[in-house]
Amino acid sequence: SGSVMIPSSVTSIGRDAFFNCNRLKSVTIPSSVTSIGDYAFLGCSGLTSVTIPEGVTNIGYSAFCNCSGLTSVTIPSSVMTIEGHAFYGCDNLTSVTIPLGVTNIGDRAFSGCRKVKDIAVAEENTSFCSSDGILYNKSMSTLIQCPGGKSGSVTIPSSVTVIGSYAFYPCDLITSVTIPSSVTDIGASAFTYCNGLKTVYVEKGDELRVKGLIESSGHSTSGLTFAEIVDQDGTYTETVDGVEWTYVVKGGKASVGGGTSGNTAVAKTTTGALMIPTMLGGCQVTSVGEYAFYSCSGLTEIVIQSGVTSIERDAFYDCSGLTGVTIPESVESIGFDAFFGCSGLKKMVIPSGVTNISGGAFSRCYGLMGFHVEAGNEMYVSAQGMLFNKDKSELICCPAGCAGTVTIPSSVTSIGSYAFSTCSGLTSMTIPPSVTNVGSFAFSQCHGLREVEIPTSVLDIGVQAFAWCYGLTSVKIPMGVTSIGRNAFYLCYCLTEVVIPSSVRKIDSWSFDGCSSLNTVYVDHGDIERVRGLLADSGFSRAGVAFVEVTHAVTFDLGACGMRTG
């Protein structure tokens, strides 16, 4: 038990030397050792790491088999042979690197290592190579071993003619495999215990031949679906686990969904949890397409698998029943209105790979209370539940479930487009003097917003920045603002008075359209006719509005207004 230091006089660790020493925690192997015998450490479940010294040339059959506690092993370049089952069943081993000297690897040498997702091979090795984490011979004509931790889809290269015995044994996380017509032999038990394997993609007209090869290897095909590889761009359907998927193929890549709100990825009546396939038509799924799950209100959970790089606009629009979504690190972009109306979402995790989030991506997610950005993301960060760019100079999004008063950090210089859009529980806002820009739709549909003080640092008020803010009764636009965007205060029908300073040079179309209660406009001394003209040019022509010159600060009474919802 405990630790063992093998004497330097030892040159070979014999057969069964430490067989089933399950209380052995560590072992020091001296540089004098050149061979590790068969079953030498079999069943040493307490062993956590092993450094095999330079000089060892042979690792015997089942030498470290079922060392379930082993998390790391260092194999030196002197090793030439790794016998069969050498590391079989090392459940906690996370990585394997085949050094340059290895010329022979036996069957199932690394089978059952369920946490190994990638088998690496030294570039200088003349006998073996690795592609997509899978072990091949050097010419890639034989697939030797798929790592046990690999998940999703596997596409076998067209150079492969032989899938070796136990090659996928027991890769139970793989859901589909593409077998090219070049494969002429599948070895014994190649797919044994691949319990998650559902779909085999084959070339046109090759189904019966491939099915025969799999059956001759000892694996039943009764539970497998065989589908032909799609080799032309277009819209297709495929049934996976009883769910019919619509997808678009372009340039050999697949996008779930048909690209319109009426042609969704799955039927709109689909309910419960869904996992998006990694492969459709033999093509890697790289995108959740536009309108993919539009109004699929019965969906409760979505798992997007690794390989998807983009979630397009309106992808999950109005999936009101959705309470959980898993986004992989491979996703780089989240499109406009991607999760619009997903009112059941409580928290959104932004993975480290995301580099672009479009405005409005999380609008009307009324249950959303916070964002969490994973460590390592180079573009975004979360604080106080809000989403910012990396240096917190731009506030990207406040979760729509926020309520009461929000204070924006002093580091912020820009309030992004749609940043507070549909935050209907927001009642007041403190904007720091560091802010110079209020983006388009920034506070649109903040129905409960009663009070906002815009600092003098702001230069522009964006398009529809305060549209549908039914609770606003008065707005003081500070000196310094030069332009008021189109529909900036659209349908603010409780707005009774507004201050427009002489710095404003442009009032865009319909900026105050629908402000049916507006009765007083305060302007600087001598500026009445100019402001009246700007408003007229913008389309505002409400009769009875009083223009009042001011030479001092105006104080507003934020009285109650008959509130409406919409």
N, C-alpha and C positions, 0 to 999 in steps of 0.2 A: 504494500500500500504506500501512498505518498509519492515520493520522488526516488528515482533510481538513476545512478551514474554508472554507466558501463565502463569497466577498466579499459585503458588504452592498449592492453595486450590482446584484446578481442579483435578478430578480423572478420568474423561471421556471426550474425545472430541467427541461431538455428531454428528449425521447424518447431512450432508451438512454444517457443521460448517464454513468451508472456501470455499464453493462451488464457483468455477469460480472466485476466487480472483486472477486474472491473473497479478496483479501488486505486489503481495506479493513476496518479495525476500528471506526472511529467517524467520524461526520460531523456537523458543526455547520451547521445550516440557519439563516440569518439571518431576522429578522422581515420583511425586504423581500420574501421569496418568497411568492407567492400561488398558485402552481400547481406540482404535481409531475407530470411527464409520464409517458406510457406507458413501461413497461419501465425506468424511470429507475434503479432499483437492483436489477433482476432478477439473481438469482444471486450477490448479494453475501453469500456464506455466512459470512464472517468478521465481519459486522456484528452486534453484540450488542444495541444499544439505539438507538432513534431518538426524538428529541423534535421533533415537527412544530410549528413556531411558530404562534401566533395570527396570523391573516391569510391562511393557506393556505385556499383554498376548494375545491380539487379534488385528489384523489389518483387518478392515472391508472391505466389498465388495466395489470395486472401490475406495478405500480410497485415493490412489494417482494416479488414472487413468488419463491419458493424461497430466501428469505433464511433459511436453516435455522438459523443461529446466533442469530437475533433472539429475545430473551427478553422484551423489553418495548417498547411503543410508546405514545406519548402523542399522541392525536388532539385538536386544539383545537376549541372550539365554533364557530369560523369555518368549518369544513369543511362543505360542503353535499353533495358528491358523493364517494362511494367507488366507483370503477369495478370492474367484474368482475375476478376474480383478483388484486385489489390486494395481498392478503396470503396468497395461495394457497401452500400448502406450507411455511409458516413453522413447522417442526416443534417448535421449542422455545418458541414464544410461549405464555405461560401465561394471559394475561387480555386481554379486549377490552372496551372501553367505547365505546359509540356516543354522541357528545355531542349536545347539544340541537339544533344547527343542521343536522344531516344530514337530507336529504330524499330522497336517492336512493342505493341500494346495489345494485351489479351482481351478476350470477350468480357464485357461487363466490368471493365476495370473501374469505371466511375458511375456505374448504374446505381440508382437509388439515392444519389446525392441531391436531394430535393431542393436545396438552397443554391446550388450552383447553376447560374444562368448563362455562364459563358466559359467555354473551355478555350484558353489562349494557347498559342503555340509560338515558340521563338521563331523569328523570321528566318534564321540561319538553319533551322531544321530541314534536312533533305528528304525526310520520309513522310512528314505530316504537315498539315496546314489547318487553319481555322477560318471559317466564313460565317458571319452572323452568329458567332459563338458556338458553331457546330464543328466537330472534329472530322476531318477528311484525310485520306491519303494525299500525298503531295500533288498529284495530278488532278485531284478532285473527281476521280472516277468511282471512288468508293466512299459512301457515307458510313463512318465508323461509329460515332456516338453523338447523340443529341443530349445536351445537359438536362438533368432531371428537373431543374427549376424553370426551364423555358416554358413560356405560356403563349396562348393565342394561336397564331398561324405560322406554319413553316412552308417555305417554297424551296423545293429541292432543285438545284441548278441542273441545266440540261447536259452538263458534262458527266453527270453521275450515271453509271450503268449498274452499280450494285449498291443496294441498301443492306449493310452488314447485319449479321445475327445480333439480336438484342439491341439494335441501333437506337430505338426509341423506348426501350424497356427501363423503367415504367414511367414514361412522361405523361402523367395523368392531367396536366394542365394544358396540354395542346388540344385545340378544338378543331383545327383543320390542317390538312397537308396537301400540297400540290405535287403530284408525281408526274414527271415528264415522260414522253414516249421513249426516251433514251434508256430508261431503267429496264433491264432485262432479267434481273434477279433480286429477290427479296429474301434475305436470310431467315433462318429459324427464329421465331419469337420476336421478330423485329418490332412489332407493335403490341406485344403482350402487355397487359395492364395499362394501356393508354385509354383509360376509362372515360376521359373527357373528349376523345376524338369522335366527332360527329360527321364531318364532311371530308370527302376525298375529291380533289379537283384533278381532272384528267383532260388530255387533249381530245379533240373531236373524234369520236369513233373508237376510243381506246378504253372504254369502260370495262368491257368483258375481259380483256387481256389483263388489265391492272387488278381487277377483282380476283382473277385466277391466281395471280402472283401473291396477293395478300393471303388468300385462303391456303395456298400451298406453304406459306410460312407458319401456318398454325393459328392464324387469327381469323375469327368469324367476321363476315361482312354483313351479317343480318341487321346490325344496328347502325350501319353506315349509310350515308347519303352520298351518291356519286353525282357530281355535276361537272359539266364541261367548262373549260377555261374560256372566258369571254375575251376575244381578241379584236373586237371592233368597238368603237365609241358608240354609245347609245344608252337608252334607258331599259333596264331589265328588272326581273323579279326573281327572288330565290327564297325558298322556305328553309329556315334554320330553327331547330327545336320547336317546330310547330307554328312559328311566326313567319308570315310572308313579308319579306322586305322588298321595297322598291329602291333601286339605286341607279346612279348614273356613272358610266365608265367614260373616262376621257384620258387619253394618253397612257392607258394601262393602270390608272388609279381609279378607285371607286369613291363615290360620295353618296351617303345614304340620303334618301329622299329624291323626289322627282323634280324638284326645283320650283314648284308652285304650291300655293296654299291648298289646292285641291288634289294634289298628288304627293301625299306625305309618305314618309319612310315605312310606316306601318298604318294599319287601319285606325281611324280616329276613335273607334270604339275600344281599342286595346286598353287593357287595365293592368294595374300592378307594376312589378319591377321588370326592367329590360336591361340586357347587356348588348351593346352594339357589337356586331361581329367584327372581327379583325380582318376578315377576308370575305368578299362576295364575288362570285364569278371568277374565282382564282386571282382576283385583284386585291391588293392591299387597300383597306378603307383608310383614307387619309383626311376625310372631311365629313363633318356633320353639315349637310347642305342647307341651303336656304329653305325655310318653311318645313324642315324635315319632320318635325313633330307638332306642327301648327295645330293648336286647339285640341291636342290629345289630353283632355282634362282628366282622364282616368288613370294616367300614368302616375305612379307614386315614387319611383326611383329609377334613375338612369346611371348606368356604368359605361363610361366612354373608355375604351381600351387603348393601350399604348399603340402608337403609330398614327393616330389622328393628330393633325397639326393645326386644323382650323375648325372653329364653330362659327358658321356663317350667320348672316343676318336673319332674324326671326326664327332661328332654328327651333327654339322651344317656346315660341310665342303662345301666351295664354294657356300654358300647361298648369292650370291652377291647382291641380292635385299633387303636383310634384313637391316632395318634401326632402329629397336627397339627390345630389348629383355628384358623381366622381369624375373629376377632370384629371387626365394623366399629365405627366411632366412634358410629354411630347407636344402638347398644344401650345401654339405660339400666338394665336389671335382669337379674339372673341368679338363677333360682329355686332352691328347696330341692332338694338332690340332683341338680342339673342335670347334673353330670358324674360322678356317683357311679359308682365302679368302672371309670373310664377309666384303667386301670393302665398303658397305653402312653404316656400324656402325660408329657413331661419338664419342660416349662416352660409357664406360663400367662401370657399378656400380657393385662392388663386395660386396655382402651382408655379414652380421656379422658372419654367420655360416660357411663360407668357410675356410677350414683348409689346402687344398692342391690344387695347380694349377700346372699342368704339363707344361713342356717346350713346346713352340710352340703353345700354346692354342689360341693365337691371331695373329699368323703370317699372313702376307698379308692382314691384315685389314687396307688397305691403307687410308681409310677415318677416322680411329680412331685417335682422337686428345688427349685423356686423360682417365685416370682411376680415379674412386672415390671409396674409400673403406669406407663402413659405419662404424660409431662409434660402438665400442664393439667387432670388429673383433680382435681376440687374436693372429693372425698369420701374418697379412698383414697391410700395411699402404700405402697411396698414398701421393706423394709430387711432385710438378712441373709437374703434370700429369703422372708421372711414378709410377710403382708399385714396392714396396720394401717389404722385410720381416719386422717384427715388429720393430726391432732395427736399421733398415736401413743399416745393414752390408752386405746385398746381394741385388743387383739390379735385380729384377725378370723380368721386362718387360718394355721397352720403347714403347709407342704406335707407330705403323708403319706409322702414318701420320706425325710424327715429321720431321722437315727439318732444314737445316743449321748446326749450331754448338751446340753440347750438352756437358755440363760440369757435370760430375758425382760428387756427394757430397763426401766430404772427409771421411765420416763415412763408406763408402763402402769398403769392403775387397774382395768381390767376385762379378764378373759379371756373372750372371747365364746363364745357357744354353738357347739359343735362345733369350737372353735379347734384342738385337737390330736386330734380324733377320728380313729381308725384309724391314728395314727402308731405303728405296731407296732414300729418299730426304736428308738423312744425308750426310754432306760434310766433317765435321771434328769432332774430338773427343778429349776431355781432360780427361785423366784417371789419378786420383790422386795417389800419391805414397803409399797410404794405400792399394791399390789393390794387392793381391797376386795370384789371379786365374782368368783366362779368360776362361769361360766355353765353352763347345761344341756348335758349331753353333752360338756363341755369336753375331758375326757381319756378319753372312752369308747373302749373297744377298743384302748387302748394296752397291748397284750399284754406288751410287754417292760419296761414301767415297773416298776422295783424300788423306787425311792426318790423321795419327794416331801416337801418341807417346806413346809407351809402357814403363811404368816406370820400374826402376830397381828392384822394389819390387816384380814384377811378377815372379812366379816360373814355371808355366805351361801354355802352350797355347793349348786349347782343340781341339777336333776333329772338323774339318771344321769351325774353329773359324772365319776365314776370307774368306771362300770359296765364289766364285762368286763376289768378290769385284773388279769389272772390272775397277774401277777408280784408284785403288792403283798403284802408280808408283814405290814406294820404301818403304822398311820396315827395321827399325833398331831394331833387337831383342836384348834387353839389357843383360848385364852381370847379371847372376842370374837365368835366364831361364834354366831349365834342360831338358825339353822335349817339342817337337813340335808335336802335335797330327796329326793323320791320316787326309789327305786332308786339312790340316789347311789353305793352300793358294790355294786351287784347283781353276783352271780357272781364276786366277788373271792375265789375259793375257796382262795387261799394266805394270805389275811389271817388272822393268828392273834391279834393284839391291837390294841386301839384305845383312844385316850384321848378321853373325852367330857367337856369342862369344864362347869362350872356355868352358863356363859353360854348354853348351848344350851337353848332353850325349846321347840323343835319338832323332832321326828324324823318325817319324813313316811313314808307307806306303803312298806313293803318296802325301806327304805333299806339294810338289810344282808341282804336275801334272797339265799340261795344262798352265803353266806359259811360254807361247811361246816367250815372249819378254825378259825373264831373261837372262842377258848377263854378270853380274858381281856379284860375291859373295865375300864380305869382311870378312876376318877372322883374328884372333889374330896371332901374330908373331909365326911362326913355326907350325901352326895348319892346313896348307893347306891339307895335305894328310889325316888327321883324318876326317876333315869335308867333303872332297871329298868322302871318304869311307862311311860316314853316309848318304850322299845324294844318293850315288849309291845303298846302301842297301835299301833305301826307294823307289827305282824305278826311281829316276830322273837320266836321262842319256843324257841330251841335249848337243849336240856338240857345241863347240865354246864358252863355258862359261869360263870367266876369273876368276881365284881365286887370290885375292889381299890381301897381308898381310898389316895390319895397326897397327900403334903404337900410333895413336891419334884419336880424334873424327872425324867422317866422316860427312860431310855436303852434303845433297842431294839437287838436283835441281828438285823440283816437277813440272816438265814440263807437258804440255798437252799431252794427249794420245788420239788416235782415239777411241772414246767411242762406245761400242756396248751395246745393251740391251738384256735382256733375263731373 
